[in-house]
Amino acid sequence: MSPNLMDKMVDFINSTEYDNLPPELQKISKFAIIDTFSVALAGWNESSIKILRDTYSSRQSDHLTASLWGESKKFSIEYAALINGTATHVLDYDDVTPSVLAHSSAPIVSAIIPVSEYLGKSGKELITAYVIGTEVMIRVGQVMGFEHYDLGWHATSTLGTIGAAAACGYLFQLDEEKLSNAISIAASMAGGLQKNFGTMTKPLHVGLAAQNAIHATLLADKGYVGNRNVFEERGFFNAFGGEKSWGHFKEKINRMEFGKPYDYLANGLSIKKYPCCYLTHRFIYGVENLRQEFNLTLDDVSEIDVKVPKGGLLPLIYNRPQTGLQGKFSAEYTCLAALEDGKITLQSFTDRQVSREEIQQKLPIVKVSEVGGTPKEGNELDEIPVVVTIKTNNGNEYEKSIKHAPGSKELPMSDEERKFKWMDCFTYYFQEDSVNQELEKEIIHHFEYAGNLEEMDRIEDWLSGIHELVKCKGLQKGGF
C-alpha cells in the first residue's frame, strides 16, 4: 500500500536540511522572506492593522513572545503572527505562487519569524522552515486543484494554514506523532472566503492562517491529538475540493512527491512589482508598454479591451471602485491608472487617487472578458497570454500580448528592483514622499544586511536592528 499524504509530508519535513537544499532555492527563499517583511512594514499604518493592535494590546506578554515588526513591542507569538501576518497582505504587495493561485510567502513567513525569534533560531533554520512550509502548501494545493479556488475559497489562507503548521512543527522539532497532530489540528482551522476580497478581512485571512498554525503546533506539542488520516477519504480534500471523488484526489496523492523537484524551481515564484491583485499585473504591464511605445495619454483613448484566461477575473470584483482597497481588485481602475500615471505604485491606491474625476469618468471605456482555452495543470496564470488592445480617438488600434508578469520566473526582478521595492516600502511606512540621505543609507544598510540572512546565528539580531531604526525614527516623529 502506498503511503498516505501525511506520511509523505512528515517524512519530507523530518528529512529536509538547509545544506541539502539547492542553492538557487536557498536564494529564492531568502529574498522571498526579505520581500515579505518589507511589504508588511509598508502596510503597518493601515487602519486594519491599527484595529488589530488596539484589539489585542492586552496580548503584550513576558512569556512566549515575539516582535511586532513595525514597532518596538512584544506580543505573544500567536498574536504577533496574527498582526504581522495581516500586515503582509494588507497592501496586496506580497508574492504569488502561479501553480496554486495563492500567496505562498505571507502565511509562512508570518508564522516562522515569530517562532524563530522566540526559539532563538538561525537564518539557515528560518530559510529551511520557509522551504518546508511553502513546498507543503503548494503540493497540497496541487492535489486540491483549481476547483478549490473556483468554489470561492481563499487558497492563501486554507493552504497556508497547513503549510505554516508544517514549518512551525519543524522549528519546534516535533516528533513524528506530534508533527502529524499539529498538521491535523491546523487542517480543522483552515478557512477564508473570496467574498471578503476588497475588505479588511482578506488580509486578516493571512494573519489567522499564521496564528492558527502556531496554535496548532503549541497544542500538539502539549499532547493534543488530531486525526493522522485528515487528508484521506472524507477529509480535507473532499471538504474543500467540491464534487471531485476521493479516487480523483488519491490518484494525485500517489503521484505527488515533496521536493522532487521543488515547485519553486519548476514553476517559479512571482515577486510583485505592483501592490495590487496579481491577476491585474499582466494587463498593467501591457498598458504601460503600449503607453510608452506609442506615447499615449488618457485623453487619446476611446477604449481599452482586455482579454484574460478563463478564471482570470474571479477576484476582480470591483468594476466601479470607490476606495483604494477596491481599486486593488479592479481591472478597470488599474488599467486607467497605468495609462494616466505611467506607473502603478503604493500611492496609486489611496482613496483620493481612485476617486479622481478623470479616472471615474473613464471607467466604462475599459472592457474586460475571459477567453476560452484550458491551461495545462500546474501553472494556470502564465499558460495563456493576456491580450491588451487600446483604441484611440483617431481610429488607431494597438495591441500587446503578455504571457508573463514582471517579477515572474521568466521576467525576474533585478537586485536593483528588489532594493527599490524595499526602499519604497520603508518610505511608505515612514509616511514620507522621500527620505533624507542619512535615513536612505540606513534603510539600504538593513536591506544589504538581510541579504546575509543565512549567516545569522539568531533572527532576533536582524529584527532588533530594524526595530532600532523604527524606534529612532518614530521618536523623531513623536510616535511609539
C-alpha angles and dihedrals in degrees: 000000000000117000117263122243095264090055091051091046096050092046090051093049094047094047099046116106130172095236091056095053117105109258092236090054090050089054095046091049095047094052092044089058091049093047093049092051092052095051090050090055090049089055095048097101096051115120093240091060092048090052090052093048091050094044095050100033089119088065090077102120149172091219130069090357138170135171131271099231098222100049143024099267135113122219131175108283094251094054093041086056091048094052098037090045094053089050092054091062104028094095095037088233097123124109128273136221107218096200096065105022092243144114101247103181101050101067094036098048091043090058102038100048094058091043092047091048092050094046095043094241126175130241091256091053091049092051091047091051089050092052091049094047097047095043092050092046093050098044092049087050092052091053088049093050130204092296087081091063093040089057090063102262120139098234093195088067103035095045094033092060090058095044094046091051090053090051093047091048088056092050092049089048092230117186119244096270096047091044093055089046092052091052092044092051091047090053089063090051096054119117147120132148128222089218086080093059110125092031136088089263096068094070089039086066089068093048091049092049091054093043093048092049090056092044090052092048094049091048093049091047088058093050103270110154133220132174112279088206094060090124094050130090115327088010136106098322098047091046096051103024105071123225098344114125123243088247089062092055095040091057090054092047091052091054097043124096126182114236096001085132112349110243092231089061094044101041105011136225120266115221109204119246092182126050097232142074110321093228088068094055101086095050092044087054090048094050092047091052094047091046092054097040096050100026093240127178131194091253091056095059128088098174142006114201118193124186117191135180119273109287092019094118099046098106094034094091101150113083092164106030120191102180136048091249092053090047090064088064098043123100090192097053097043092052093049094044091051090051096045099041103027092228142045116229139156088276091059091076105057115120088245094056094048093048095053108138094227089055097043092051092052099048093099092060091068111089117189128182141162120244128213127255135099115247120217113266113259104043111034098159097061103031097085120037127238112237120209120192122185120195120196132211091249093057101262120137126201127187135192128184115206121190100169132040121228109264093034126122089266095046103029124185115255123234089258092051091051090050091048091053091049090051092046091052093050092046089052090048092053088048094232131129089221139003128227122252095259094051092044089054091052093048092050090047090059091048091053091045090052087054086071092055093131091059096055118109092201130023088214090070091063094044095048091055092053092045090053089055091046092048095049093047092045092053090051089055094043094252137125 
